[in-house]
Amino acid sequence: MADHEVIRRIRLNSSHRPTGRTRHVVGGELAPTPAELRIARYEGDPGCCLLYCDETGAEITDTYHDSVAAAIDQAEWEFGTKAEEWETVES
């Protein structure tokens, strides 16, 4: 993925369980539970993407959001994360 900057990330742990409120399908199969979530901004785009990544850091899938706050809310809705748990990534 080119032209993006990761601005927040969170490593999912045993306190972050999938709520079952969403299902992500990749290649016709149910996507695995991510190990890490990242919020990225793309050059020239006012919104951001919530990236669902595996243990190696490879992107599994993503969702688009109008704001960082909306992406954080999505992660809380899906995995029970809290806003204060997110790490700010310095560029």
Disulfide bonds with the S-S distance in Angstrom:
none
